[in-house]
Each structure stands twice: as structure tokens, then as C-alpha cells.
């Protein structure tokens, strides 16, 4: 996934938080927003409660790999 497939700006994350839907479990919260673009974009937030930077980065890498292996319909922002 290249830079066009990632959410980078605070305003993009904020739009998903304010206007999107949310689902949660004990381990993960997923927020989605339909955007109508020909591709889906992903953003990852890992809380400091998870651990130090090394641990949080490992979690982000694993989430990116999980997204790479699963096909997602185009036109969504997911955080």
C-alpha cells in the first residue's frame, strides 16, 4: 500500500471519527467512513497504553500486513 492508501492528515482522521461508524471489541476498535473514491484508505492509531514505541510500531506493522492480506471494497476510510 502506497501513500495514496493511507490517512495522513489530522483532518482525515477527525472526519472518520466525527462522521463515521464505529465497531469495537476488547482488542480493537474499527471506525469507517464511506468516501466514494476508487480506493480505500487506512489509518492506524495505537494507544500508549499498548506499550513503548517499539511495541506500538510492531502492532502497526502487523495491522498493515493484515490489511494487505484482506481485500476491502473500494471507497472507504478505515481507522
mmCIF file of the N, C-alpha and C atoms, coordinates in Angstrom:
data_MODEL
# 
_entry.id   MODEL 
# 
loop_
_atom_site.group_PDB 
_atom_site.id 
_atom_site.type_symbol 
_atom_site.label_atom_id 
_atom_site.label_alt_id 
_atom_site.label_comp_id 
_atom_site.label_asym_id 
_atom_site.label_entity_id 
_atom_site.label_seq_id 
_atom_site.pdbx_PDB_ins_code 
_atom_site.Cartn_x 
_atom_site.Cartn_y 
_atom_site.Cartn_z 
_atom_site.occupancy 
_atom_site.B_iso_or_equiv 
_atom_site.pdbx_formal_charge 
_atom_site.auth_seq_id 
_atom_site.auth_comp_id 
_atom_site.auth_asym_id 
_atom_site.auth_atom_id 
_atom_site.pdbx_PDB_model_num 
ATOM 1   N N  . UNK A 1 1  ? 0.842   -1.165 0.000  1.00 0.00 ? 1  UNK A N  1 
ATOM 2   C CA . UNK A 1 1  ? 0.000   0.000  0.000  1.00 0.00 ? 1  UNK A CA 1 
ATOM 3   C C  . UNK A 1 1  ? 0.896   1.239  0.000  1.00 0.00 ? 1  UNK A C  1 
ATOM 4   N N  . UNK A 1 2  ? 0.688   2.096  -0.965 1.00 0.00 ? 2  UNK A N  1 
ATOM 5   C CA . UNK A 1 2  ? 1.473   3.307  -1.056 1.00 0.00 ? 2  UNK A CA 1 
ATOM 6   C C  . UNK A 1 2  ? 0.872   4.434  -0.242 1.00 0.00 ? 2  UNK A C  1 
ATOM 7   N N  . UNK A 1 3  ? 1.459   5.610  -0.367 1.00 0.00 ? 3  UNK A N  1 
ATOM 8   C CA . UNK A 1 3  ? 0.979   6.762  0.399  1.00 0.00 ? 3  UNK A CA 1 
ATOM 9   C C  . UNK A 1 3  ? -0.469  7.136  0.072  1.00 0.00 ? 3  UNK A C  1 
ATOM 10  N N  . UNK A 1 4  ? -0.932  6.850  -1.142 1.00 0.00 ? 4  UNK A N  1 
ATOM 11  C CA . UNK A 1 4  ? -2.311  7.178  -1.504 1.00 0.00 ? 4  UNK A CA 1 
ATOM 12  C C  . UNK A 1 4  ? -3.321  6.299  -0.777 1.00 0.00 ? 4  UNK A C  1 
ATOM 13  N N  . UNK A 1 5  ? -2.866  5.209  -0.180 1.00 0.00 ? 5  UNK A N  1 
ATOM 14  C CA . UNK A 1 5  ? -3.752  4.305  0.541  1.00 0.00 ? 5  UNK A CA 1 
ATOM 15  C C  . UNK A 1 5  ? -3.763  4.530  2.042  1.00 0.00 ? 5  UNK A C  1 
ATOM 16  N N  . UNK A 1 6  ? -3.130  5.620  2.493  1.00 0.00 ? 6  UNK A N  1 
ATOM 17  C CA . UNK A 1 6  ? -3.046  5.868  3.931  1.00 0.00 ? 6  UNK A CA 1 
ATOM 18  C C  . UNK A 1 6  ? -3.666  7.209  4.288  1.00 0.00 ? 6  UNK A C  1 
ATOM 19  N N  . UNK A 1 7  ? -4.237  7.266  5.463  1.00 0.00 ? 7  UNK A N  1 
ATOM 20  C CA . UNK A 1 7  ? -4.700  8.532  6.012  1.00 0.00 ? 7  UNK A CA 1 
ATOM 21  C C  . UNK A 1 7  ? -3.513  9.173  6.714  1.00 0.00 ? 7  UNK A C  1 
ATOM 22  N N  . UNK A 1 8  ? -3.239  10.418 6.404  1.00 0.00 ? 8  UNK A N  1 
ATOM 23  C CA . UNK A 1 8  ? -2.067  11.089 6.971  1.00 0.00 ? 8  UNK A CA 1 
ATOM 24  C C  . UNK A 1 8  ? -2.429  12.322 7.802  1.00 0.00 ? 8  UNK A C  1 
ATOM 25  N N  . UNK A 1 9  ? -3.415  13.069 7.337  1.00 0.00 ? 9  UNK A N  1 
ATOM 26  C CA . UNK A 1 9  ? -3.725  14.351 7.963  1.00 0.00 ? 9  UNK A CA 1 
ATOM 27  C C  . UNK A 1 9  ? -4.662  14.180 9.154  1.00 0.00 ? 9  UNK A C  1 
ATOM 28  N N  . UNK A 1 10 ? -4.486  15.054 10.135 1.00 0.00 ? 10 UNK A N  1 
ATOM 29  C CA . UNK A 1 10 ? -5.378  15.045 11.303 1.00 0.00 ? 10 UNK A CA 1 
ATOM 30  C C  . UNK A 1 10 ? -6.825  15.254 10.876 1.00 0.00 ? 10 UNK A C  1 
ATOM 31  N N  . UNK A 1 11 ? -7.036  16.086 9.858  1.00 0.00 ? 11 UNK A N  1 
ATOM 32  C CA . UNK A 1 11 ? -8.405  16.361 9.407  1.00 0.00 ? 11 UNK A CA 1 
ATOM 33  C C  . UNK A 1 11 ? -9.073  15.112 8.837  1.00 0.00 ? 11 UNK A C  1 
ATOM 34  N N  . UNK A 1 12 ? -8.295  14.235 8.197  1.00 0.00 ? 12 UNK A N  1 
ATOM 35  C CA . UNK A 1 12 ? -8.847  12.988 7.665  1.00 0.00 ? 12 UNK A CA 1 
ATOM 36  C C  . UNK A 1 12 ? -9.258  12.053 8.804  1.00 0.00 ? 12 UNK A C  1 
ATOM 37  N N  . UNK A 1 13 ? -8.412  11.935 9.806  1.00 0.00 ? 13 UNK A N  1 
ATOM 38  C CA . UNK A 1 13 ? -8.739  11.114 10.970 1.00 0.00 ? 13 UNK A CA 1 
ATOM 39  C C  . UNK A 1 13 ? -9.961  11.689 11.699 1.00 0.00 ? 13 UNK A C  1 
ATOM 40  N N  . UNK A 1 14 ? -10.004 13.005 11.817 1.00 0.00 ? 14 UNK A N  1 
ATOM 41  C CA . UNK A 1 14 ? -11.105 13.671 12.513 1.00 0.00 ? 14 UNK A CA 1 
ATOM 42  C C  . UNK A 1 14 ? -12.429 13.457 11.784 1.00 0.00 ? 14 UNK A C  1 
ATOM 43  N N  . UNK A 1 15 ? -12.411 13.488 10.449 1.00 0.00 ? 15 UNK A N  1 
ATOM 44  C CA . UNK A 1 15 ? -13.632 13.257 9.671  1.00 0.00 ? 15 UNK A CA 1 
ATOM 45  C C  . UNK A 1 15 ? -14.171 11.853 9.910  1.00 0.00 ? 15 UNK A C  1 
ATOM 46  N N  . UNK A 1 16 ? -13.288 10.868 9.952  1.00 0.00 ? 16 UNK A N  1 
ATOM 47  C CA . UNK A 1 16 ? -13.720 9.492  10.214 1.00 0.00 ? 16 UNK A CA 1 
ATOM 48  C C  . UNK A 1 16 ? -14.283 9.393  11.625 1.00 0.00 ? 16 UNK A C  1 
ATOM 49  N N  . UNK A 1 17 ? -13.646 10.053 12.570 1.00 0.00 ? 17 UNK A N  1 
ATOM 50  C CA . UNK A 1 17 ? -14.114 9.998  13.952 1.00 0.00 ? 17 UNK A CA 1 
ATOM 51  C C  . UNK A 1 17 ? -15.484 10.655 14.108 1.00 0.00 ? 17 UNK A C  1 
ATOM 52  N N  . UNK A 1 18 ? -15.688 11.807 13.477 1.00 0.00 ? 18 UNK A N  1 
ATOM 53  C CA . UNK A 1 18 ? -16.929 12.553 13.667 1.00 0.00 ? 18 UNK A CA 1 
ATOM 54  C C  . UNK A 1 18 ? -18.092 11.993 12.848 1.00 0.00 ? 18 UNK A C  1 
ATOM 55  N N  . UNK A 1 19 ? -17.850 11.670 11.579 1.00 0.00 ? 19 UNK A N  1 
ATOM 56  C CA . UNK A 1 19 ? -18.956 11.299 10.694 1.00 0.00 ? 19 UNK A CA 1 
ATOM 57  C C  . UNK A 1 19 ? -19.077 9.804  10.440 1.00 0.00 ? 19 UNK A C  1 
ATOM 58  N N  . UNK A 1 20 ? -18.088 9.021  10.858 1.00 0.00 ? 20 UNK A N  1 
ATOM 59  C CA . UNK A 1 20 ? -18.100 7.597  10.551 1.00 0.00 ? 20 UNK A CA 1 
ATOM 60  C C  . UNK A 1 20 ? -18.815 6.751  11.593 1.00 0.00 ? 20 UNK A C  1 
ATOM 61  N N  . UNK A 1 21 ? -18.894 5.461  11.289 1.00 0.00 ? 21 UNK A N  1 
ATOM 62  C CA . UNK A 1 21 ? -19.468 4.482  12.216 1.00 0.00 ? 21 UNK A CA 1 
ATOM 63  C C  . UNK A 1 21 ? -18.337 3.766  12.939 1.00 0.00 ? 21 UNK A C  1 
ATOM 64  N N  . UNK A 1 22 ? -18.680 3.179  14.088 1.00 0.00 ? 22 UNK A N  1 
ATOM 65  C CA . UNK A 1 22 ? -17.660 2.550  14.912 1.00 0.00 ? 22 UNK A CA 1 
ATOM 66  C C  . UNK A 1 22 ? -18.123 1.188  15.389 1.00 0.00 ? 22 UNK A C  1 
ATOM 67  N N  . UNK A 1 23 ? -17.201 0.227  15.398 1.00 0.00 ? 23 UNK A N  1 
ATOM 68  C CA . UNK A 1 23 ? -17.416 -1.099 15.967 1.00 0.00 ? 23 UNK A CA 1 
ATOM 69  C C  . UNK A 1 23 ? -16.234 -1.393 16.869 1.00 0.00 ? 23 UNK A C  1 
ATOM 70  N N  . UNK A 1 24 ? -16.481 -2.072 17.984 1.00 0.00 ? 24 UNK A N  1 
ATOM 71  C CA . UNK A 1 24 ? -15.393 -2.330 18.911 1.00 0.00 ? 24 UNK A CA 1 
ATOM 72  C C  . UNK A 1 24 ? -15.474 -3.685 19.563 1.00 0.00 ? 24 UNK A C  1 
ATOM 73  N N  . UNK A 1 25 ? -14.319 -4.127 20.022 1.00 0.00 ? 25 UNK A N  1 
ATOM 74  C CA . UNK A 1 25 ? -14.208 -5.334 20.830 1.00 0.00 ? 25 UNK A CA 1 
ATOM 75  C C  . UNK A 1 25 ? -13.207 -5.031 21.941 1.00 0.00 ? 25 UNK A C  1 
ATOM 76  N N  . UNK A 1 26 ? -12.827 -6.039 22.676 1.00 0.00 ? 26 UNK A N  1 
ATOM 77  C CA . UNK A 1 26 ? -11.858 -5.828 23.755 1.00 0.00 ? 26 UNK A CA 1 
ATOM 78  C C  . UNK A 1 26 ? -10.481 -5.445 23.222 1.00 0.00 ? 26 UNK A C  1 
ATOM 79  N N  . UNK A 1 27 ? -10.149 -5.893 22.004 1.00 0.00 ? 27 UNK A N  1 
ATOM 80  C CA . UNK A 1 27 ? -8.807  -5.689 21.471 1.00 0.00 ? 27 UNK A CA 1 
ATOM 81  C C  . UNK A 1 27 ? -8.696  -4.619 20.394 1.00 0.00 ? 27 UNK A C  1 
ATOM 82  N N  . UNK A 1 28 ? -9.806  -4.280 19.741 1.00 0.00 ? 28 UNK A N  1 
ATOM 83  C CA . UNK A 1 28 ? -9.720  -3.427 18.562 1.00 0.00 ? 28 UNK A CA 1 
ATOM 84  C C  . UNK A 1 28 ? -10.988 -2.597 18.410 1.00 0.00 ? 28 UNK A C  1 
ATOM 85  N N  . UNK A 1 29 ? -10.819 -1.363 17.933 1.00 0.00 ? 29 UNK A N  1 
ATOM 86  C CA . UNK A 1 29 ? -11.945 -0.512 17.552 1.00 0.00 ? 29 UNK A CA 1 
ATOM 87  C C  . UNK A 1 29 ? -11.745 -0.160 16.089 1.00 0.00 ? 29 UNK A C  1 
ATOM 88  N N  . UNK A 1 30 ? -12.791 -0.321 15.289 1.00 0.00 ? 30 UNK A N  1 
ATOM 89  C CA . UNK A 1 30 ? -12.739 -0.001 13.864 1.00 0.00 ? 30 UNK A CA 1 
ATOM 90  C C  . UNK A 1 30 ? -13.729 1.112  13.582 1.00 0.00 ? 30 UNK A C  1 
ATOM 91  N N  . UNK A 1 31 ? -13.245 2.176  12.961 1.00 0.00 ? 31 UNK A N  1 
ATOM 92  C CA . UNK A 1 31 ? -14.105 3.284  12.548 1.00 0.00 ? 31 UNK A CA 1 
ATOM 93  C C  . UNK A 1 31 ? -14.064 3.356  11.033 1.00 0.00 ? 31 UNK A C  1 
ATOM 94  N N  . UNK A 1 32 ? -15.242 3.536  10.409 1.00 0.00 ? 32 UNK A N  1 
ATOM 95  C CA . UNK A 1 32 ? -15.326 3.561  8.951  1.00 0.00 ? 32 UNK A CA 1 
ATOM 96  C C  . UNK A 1 32 ? -16.116 4.771  8.492  1.00 0.00 ? 32 UNK A C  1 
ATOM 97  N N  . UNK A 1 33 ? -15.787 5.241  7.293  1.00 0.00 ? 33 UNK A N  1 
ATOM 98  C CA . UNK A 1 33 ? -16.497 6.349  6.663  1.00 0.00 ? 33 UNK A CA 1 
ATOM 99  C C  . UNK A 1 33 ? -16.470 6.125  5.167  1.00 0.00 ? 33 UNK A C  1 
ATOM 100 N N  . UNK A 1 34 ? -17.634 6.140  4.528  1.00 0.00 ? 34 UNK A N  1 
ATOM 101 C CA . UNK A 1 34 ? -17.716 5.999  3.079  1.00 0.00 ? 34 UNK A CA 1 
ATOM 102 C C  . UNK A 1 34 ? -17.265 7.308  2.436  1.00 0.00 ? 34 UNK A C  1 
ATOM 103 N N  . UNK A 1 35 ? -16.332 7.227  1.466  1.00 0.00 ? 35 UNK A N  1 
ATOM 104 C CA . UNK A 1 35 ? -15.780 8.438  0.860  1.00 0.00 ? 35 UNK A CA 1 
ATOM 105 C C  . UNK A 1 35 ? -16.028 8.527  -0.643 1.00 0.00 ? 35 UNK A C  1 
ATOM 106 N N  . UNK A 1 36 ? -16.404 7.419  -1.285 1.00 0.00 ? 36 UNK A N  1 
ATOM 107 C CA . UNK A 1 36 ? -16.721 7.449  -2.701 1.00 0.00 ? 36 UNK A CA 1 
ATOM 108 C C  . UNK A 1 36 ? -15.524 7.565  -3.631 1.00 0.00 ? 36 UNK A C  1 
ATOM 109 N N  . UNK A 1 37 ? -14.332 7.285  -3.168 1.00 0.00 ? 37 UNK A N  1 
ATOM 110 C CA . UNK A 1 37 ? -13.149 7.283  -4.027 1.00 0.00 ? 37 UNK A CA 1 
ATOM 111 C C  . UNK A 1 37 ? -12.953 5.893  -4.632 1.00 0.00 ? 37 UNK A C  1 
ATOM 112 N N  . UNK A 1 38 ? -12.157 5.766  -5.677 1.00 0.00 ? 38 UNK A N  1 
ATOM 113 C CA . UNK A 1 38 ? -11.944 4.445  -6.293 1.00 0.00 ? 38 UNK A CA 1 
ATOM 114 C C  . UNK A 1 38 ? -11.017 3.533  -5.490 1.00 0.00 ? 38 UNK A C  1 
ATOM 115 N N  . UNK A 1 39 ? -10.621 3.939  -4.300 1.00 0.00 ? 39 UNK A N  1 
ATOM 116 C CA . UNK A 1 39 ? -9.758  3.106  -3.452 1.00 0.00 ? 39 UNK A CA 1 
ATOM 117 C C  . UNK A 1 39 ? -10.136 3.341  -1.994 1.00 0.00 ? 39 UNK A C  1 
ATOM 118 N N  . UNK A 1 40 ? -9.728  2.453  -1.142 1.00 0.00 ? 40 UNK A N  1 
ATOM 119 C CA . UNK A 1 40 ? -9.918  2.621  0.295  1.00 0.00 ? 40 UNK A CA 1 
ATOM 120 C C  . UNK A 1 40 ? -8.623  3.114  0.913  1.00 0.00 ? 40 UNK A C  1 
ATOM 121 N N  . UNK A 1 41 ? -8.754  3.878  1.993  1.00 0.00 ? 41 UNK A N  1 
ATOM 122 C CA . UNK A 1 41 ? -7.579  4.400  2.695  1.00 0.00 ? 41 UNK A CA 1 
ATOM 123 C C  . UNK A 1 41 ? -7.639  3.953  4.141  1.00 0.00 ? 41 UNK A C  1 
ATOM 124 N N  . UNK A 1 42 ? -6.464  3.753  4.738  1.00 0.00 ? 42 UNK A N  1 
ATOM 125 C CA . UNK A 1 42 ? -6.366  3.214  6.089  1.00 0.00 ? 42 UNK A CA 1 
ATOM 126 C C  . UNK A 1 42 ? -5.510  4.115  6.961  1.00 0.00 ? 42 UNK A C  1 
ATOM 127 N N  . UNK A 1 43 ? -5.892  4.216  8.230  1.00 0.00 ? 43 UNK A N  1 
ATOM 128 C CA . UNK A 1 43 ? -5.114  4.925  9.231  1.00 0.00 ? 43 UNK A CA 1 
ATOM 129 C C  . UNK A 1 43 ? -5.027  4.061  10.469 1.00 0.00 ? 43 UNK A C  1 
ATOM 130 N N  . UNK A 1 44 ? -3.920  4.159  11.181 1.00 0.00 ? 44 UNK A N  1 
ATOM 131 C CA . UNK A 1 44 ? -3.694  3.312  12.346 1.00 0.00 ? 44 UNK A CA 1 
ATOM 132 C C  . UNK A 1 44 ? -3.374  4.185  13.549 1.00 0.00 ? 44 UNK A C  1 
ATOM 133 N N  . UNK A 1 45 ? -4.114  3.980  14.625 1.00 0.00 ? 45 UNK A N  1 
ATOM 134 C CA . UNK A 1 45 ? -3.856  4.652  15.886 1.00 0.00 ? 45 UNK A CA 1 
ATOM 135 C C  . UNK A 1 45 ? -3.614  3.587  16.942 1.00 0.00 ? 45 UNK A C  1 
ATOM 136 N N  . UNK A 1 46 ? -2.472  3.672  17.596 1.00 0.00 ? 46 UNK A N  1 
ATOM 137 C CA . UNK A 1 46 ? -2.142  2.703  18.638 1.00 0.00 ? 46 UNK A CA 1 
ATOM 138 C C  . UNK A 1 46 ? -1.856  3.496  19.910 1.00 0.00 ? 46 UNK A C  1 
ATOM 139 N N  . UNK A 1 47 ? -2.617  3.227  20.940 1.00 0.00 ? 47 UNK A N  1 
ATOM 140 C CA . UNK A 1 47 ? -2.537  3.960  22.197 1.00 0.00 ? 47 UNK A CA 1 
ATOM 141 C C  . UNK A 1 47 ? -1.223  3.689  22.923 1.00 0.00 ? 47 UNK A C  1 
ATOM 142 N N  . UNK A 1 48 ? -0.796  4.652  23.700 1.00 0.00 ? 48 UNK A N  1 
ATOM 143 C CA . UNK A 1 48 ? 0.403   4.463  24.522 1.00 0.00 ? 48 UNK A CA 1 
ATOM 144 C C  . UNK A 1 48 ? 0.186   3.432  25.612 1.00 0.00 ? 48 UNK A C  1 
ATOM 145 N N  . UNK A 1 49 ? -1.074  3.084  25.877 1.00 0.00 ? 49 UNK A N  1 
ATOM 146 C CA . UNK A 1 49 ? -1.359  2.029  26.850 1.00 0.00 ? 49 UNK A CA 1 
ATOM 147 C C  . UNK A 1 49 ? -0.843  0.676  26.369 1.00 0.00 ? 49 UNK A C  1 
ATOM 148 N N  . UNK A 1 50 ? -0.622  0.554  25.063 1.00 0.00 ? 50 UNK A N  1 
ATOM 149 C CA . UNK A 1 50 ? -0.129  -0.708 24.497 1.00 0.00 ? 50 UNK A CA 1 
ATOM 150 C C  . UNK A 1 50 ? 1.305   -0.974 24.942 1.00 0.00 ? 50 UNK A C  1 
ATOM 151 N N  . UNK A 1 51 ? 2.103   0.065  25.072 1.00 0.00 ? 51 UNK A N  1 
ATOM 152 C CA . UNK A 1 51 ? 3.484   -0.125 25.499 1.00 0.00 ? 51 UNK A CA 1 
ATOM 153 C C  . UNK A 1 51 ? 4.393   0.945  24.930 1.00 0.00 ? 51 UNK A C  1 
ATOM 154 N N  . UNK A 1 52 ? 5.666   0.630  24.913 1.00 0.00 ? 52 UNK A N  1 
ATOM 155 C CA . UNK A 1 52 ? 6.651   1.573  24.394 1.00 0.00 ? 52 UNK A CA 1 
ATOM 156 C C  . UNK A 1 52 ? 6.575   1.657  22.877 1.00 0.00 ? 52 UNK A C  1 
ATOM 157 N N  . UNK A 1 53 ? 7.350   2.564  22.285 1.00 0.00 ? 53 UNK A N  1 
ATOM 158 C CA . UNK A 1 53 ? 7.296   2.822  20.848 1.00 0.00 ? 53 UNK A CA 1 
ATOM 159 C C  . UNK A 1 53 ? 7.576   1.565  20.029 1.00 0.00 ? 53 UNK A C  1 
ATOM 160 N N  . UNK A 1 54 ? 8.510   0.744  20.470 1.00 0.00 ? 54 UNK A N  1 
ATOM 161 C CA . UNK A 1 54 ? 8.845   -0.476 19.735 1.00 0.00 ? 54 UNK A CA 1 
ATOM 162 C C  . UNK A 1 54 ? 7.623   -1.385 19.632 1.00 0.00 ? 54 UNK A C  1 
ATOM 163 N N  . UNK A 1 55 ? 6.902   -1.532 20.712 1.00 0.00 ? 55 UNK A N  1 
ATOM 164 C CA . UNK A 1 55 ? 5.715   -2.388 20.735 1.00 0.00 ? 55 UNK A CA 1 
ATOM 165 C C  . UNK A 1 55 ? 4.609   -1.795 19.876 1.00 0.00 ? 55 UNK A C  1 
ATOM 166 N N  . UNK A 1 56 ? 4.381   -0.480 19.985 1.00 0.00 ? 56 UNK A N  1 
ATOM 167 C CA . UNK A 1 56 ? 3.340   0.165  19.184 1.00 0.00 ? 56 UNK A CA 1 
ATOM 168 C C  . UNK A 1 56 ? 3.648   0.063  17.696 1.00 0.00 ? 56 UNK A C  1 
ATOM 169 N N  . UNK A 1 57 ? 4.893   0.238  17.310 1.00 0.00 ? 57 UNK A N  1 
ATOM 170 C CA . UNK A 1 57 ? 5.269   0.112  15.899 1.00 0.00 ? 57 UNK A CA 1 
ATOM 171 C C  . UNK A 1 57 ? 5.081   -1.313 15.401 1.00 0.00 ? 57 UNK A C  1 
ATOM 172 N N  . UNK A 1 58 ? 5.368   -2.295 16.241 1.00 0.00 ? 58 UNK A N  1 
ATOM 173 C CA . UNK A 1 58 ? 5.153   -3.693 15.864 1.00 0.00 ? 58 UNK A CA 1 
ATOM 174 C C  . UNK A 1 58 ? 3.669   -3.947 15.618 1.00 0.00 ? 58 UNK A C  1 
ATOM 175 N N  . UNK A 1 59 ? 2.819   -3.391 16.473 1.00 0.00 ? 59 UNK A N  1 
ATOM 176 C CA . UNK A 1 59 ? 1.375   -3.544 16.292 1.00 0.00 ? 59 UNK A CA 1 
ATOM 177 C C  . UNK A 1 59 ? 0.946   -2.910 14.973 1.00 0.00 ? 59 UNK A C  1 
ATOM 178 N N  . UNK A 1 60 ? 1.438   -1.713 14.660 1.00 0.00 ? 60 UNK A N  1 
ATOM 179 C CA . UNK A 1 60 ? 1.107   -1.050 13.389 1.00 0.00 ? 60 UNK A CA 1 
ATOM 180 C C  . UNK A 1 60 ? 1.543   -1.884 12.194 1.00 0.00 ? 60 UNK A C  1 
ATOM 181 N N  . UNK A 1 61 ? 2.737   -2.435 12.241 1.00 0.00 ? 61 UNK A N  1 
ATOM 182 C CA . UNK A 1 61 ? 3.227   -3.264 11.131 1.00 0.00 ? 61 UNK A CA 1 
ATOM 183 C C  . UNK A 1 61 ? 2.336   -4.482 10.930 1.00 0.00 ? 61 UNK A C  1 
ATOM 184 N N  . UNK A 1 62 ? 1.908   -5.096 12.026 1.00 0.00 ? 62 UNK A N  1 
ATOM 185 C CA . UNK A 1 62 ? 1.040   -6.275 11.924 1.00 0.00 ? 62 UNK A CA 1 
ATOM 186 C C  . UNK A 1 62 ? -0.335  -5.903 11.385 1.00 0.00 ? 62 UNK A C  1 
ATOM 187 N N  . UNK A 1 63 ? -0.862  -4.759 11.784 1.00 0.00 ? 63 UNK A N  1 
ATOM 188 C CA . UNK A 1 63 ? -2.138  -4.310 11.242 1.00 0.00 ? 63 UNK A CA 1 
ATOM 189 C C  . UNK A 1 63 ? -2.032  -4.034 9.745  1.00 0.00 ? 63 UNK A C  1 
ATOM 190 N N  . UNK A 1 64 ? -0.949  -3.384 9.313  1.00 0.00 ? 64 UNK A N  1 
ATOM 191 C CA . UNK A 1 64 ? -0.749  -3.128 7.883  1.00 0.00 ? 64 UNK A CA 1 
ATOM 192 C C  . UNK A 1 64 ? -0.689  -4.428 7.089  1.00 0.00 ? 64 UNK A C  1 
ATOM 193 N N  . UNK A 1 65 ? 0.000   -5.416 7.632  1.00 0.00 ? 65 UNK A N  1 
ATOM 194 C CA . UNK A 1 65 ? 0.102   -6.708 6.950  1.00 0.00 ? 65 UNK A CA 1 
ATOM 195 C C  . UNK A 1 65 ? -1.257  -7.396 6.890  1.00 0.00 ? 65 UNK A C  1 
ATOM 196 N N  . UNK A 1 66 ? -2.030  -7.315 7.951  1.00 0.00 ? 66 UNK A N  1 
ATOM 197 C CA . UNK A 1 66 ? -3.361  -7.917 7.956  1.00 0.00 ? 66 UNK A CA 1 
ATOM 198 C C  . UNK A 1 66 ? -4.249  -7.268 6.895  1.00 0.00 ? 66 UNK A C  1 
ATOM 199 N N  . UNK A 1 67 ? -4.175  -5.950 6.765  1.00 0.00 ? 67 UNK A N  1 
ATOM 200 C CA . UNK A 1 67 ? -4.956  -5.241 5.753  1.00 0.00 ? 67 UNK A CA 1 
ATOM 201 C C  . UNK A 1 67 ? -4.485  -5.626 4.352  1.00 0.00 ? 67 UNK A C  1 
ATOM 202 N N  . UNK A 1 68 ? -3.192  -5.805 4.180  1.00 0.00 ? 68 UNK A N  1 
ATOM 203 C CA . UNK A 1 68 ? -2.655  -6.181 2.869  1.00 0.00 ? 68 UNK A CA 1 
ATOM 204 C C  . UNK A 1 68 ? -3.180  -7.543 2.427  1.00 0.00 ? 68 UNK A C  1 
ATOM 205 N N  . UNK A 1 69 ? -3.384  -8.448 3.370  1.00 0.00 ? 69 UNK A N  1 
ATOM 206 C CA . UNK A 1 69 ? -3.819  -9.801 3.047  1.00 0.00 ? 69 UNK A CA 1 
ATOM 207 C C  . UNK A 1 69 ? -5.327  -9.926 2.830  1.00 0.00 ? 69 UNK A C  1 
ATOM 208 N N  . UNK A 1 70 ? -6.102  -8.936 3.273  1.00 0.00 ? 70 UNK A N  1 
ATOM 209 C CA . UNK A 1 70 ? -7.562  -8.984 3.162  1.00 0.00 ? 70 UNK A CA 1 
ATOM 210 C C  . UNK A 1 70 ? -8.014  -7.960 2.128  1.00 0.00 ? 70 UNK A C  1 
ATOM 211 N N  . UNK A 1 71 ? -8.930  -8.359 1.263  1.00 0.00 ? 71 UNK A N  1 
ATOM 212 C CA . UNK A 1 71 ? -9.442  -7.401 0.285  1.00 0.00 ? 71 UNK A CA 1 
ATOM 213 C C  . UNK A 1 71 ? -10.576 -6.592 0.921  1.00 0.00 ? 71 UNK A C  1 
ATOM 214 N N  . UNK A 1 72 ? -10.550 -5.287 0.689  1.00 0.00 ? 72 UNK A N  1 
ATOM 215 C CA . UNK A 1 72 ? -11.542 -4.376 1.209  1.00 0.00 ? 72 UNK A CA 1 
ATOM 216 C C  . UNK A 1 72 ? -12.185 -3.651 0.026  1.00 0.00 ? 72 UNK A C  1 
ATOM 217 N N  . UNK A 1 73 ? -13.484 -3.521 0.052  1.00 0.00 ? 73 UNK A N  1 
ATOM 218 C CA . UNK A 1 73 ? -14.195 -2.825 -1.028 1.00 0.00 ? 73 UNK A CA 1 
ATOM 219 C C  . UNK A 1 73 ? -13.676 -1.389 -1.157 1.00 0.00 ? 73 UNK A C  1 
ATOM 220 N N  . UNK A 1 74 ? -13.553 -0.867 -2.355 1.00 0.00 ? 74 UNK A N  1 
ATOM 221 C CA . UNK A 1 74 ? -13.074 0.496  -2.534 1.00 0.00 ? 74 UNK A CA 1 
ATOM 222 C C  . UNK A 1 74 ? -14.089 1.529  -2.035 1.00 0.00 ? 74 UNK A C  1 
ATOM 223 N N  . UNK A 1 75 ? -13.565 2.695  -1.684 1.00 0.00 ? 75 UNK A N  1 
ATOM 224 C CA . UNK A 1 75 ? -14.424 3.804  -1.299 1.00 0.00 ? 75 UNK A CA 1 
ATOM 225 C C  . UNK A 1 75 ? -14.633 3.988  0.186  1.00 0.00 ? 75 UNK A C  1 
ATOM 226 N N  . UNK A 1 76 ? -13.704 3.523  1.018  1.00 0.00 ? 76 UNK A N  1 
ATOM 227 C CA . UNK A 1 76 ? -13.844 3.626  2.466  1.00 0.00 ? 76 UNK A CA 1 
ATOM 228 C C  . UNK A 1 76 ? -12.580 4.201  3.103  1.00 0.00 ? 76 UNK A C  1 
ATOM 229 N N  . UNK A 1 77 ? -12.769 4.993  4.138  1.00 0.00 ? 77 UNK A N  1 
ATOM 230 C CA . UNK A 1 77 ? -11.685 5.371  5.040  1.00 0.00 ? 77 UNK A CA 1 
ATOM 231 C C  . UNK A 1 77 ? -11.857 4.513  6.287  1.00 0.00 ? 77 UNK A C  1 
ATOM 232 N N  . UNK A 1 78 ? -10.803 3.838  6.717  1.00 0.00 ? 78 UNK A N  1 
ATOM 233 C CA . UNK A 1 78 ? -10.854 2.974  7.899  1.00 0.00 ? 78 UNK A CA 1 
ATOM 234 C C  . UNK A 1 78 ? -9.752  3.362  8.865  1.00 0.00 ? 78 UNK A C  1 
ATOM 235 N N  . UNK A 1 79 ? -10.115 3.516  10.129 1.00 0.00 ? 79 UNK A N  1 
ATOM 236 C CA . UNK A 1 79 ? -9.145  3.840  11.181 1.00 0.00 ? 79 UNK A CA 1 
ATOM 237 C C  . UNK A 1 79 ? -9.281  2.783  12.260 1.00 0.00 ? 79 UNK A C  1 
# 
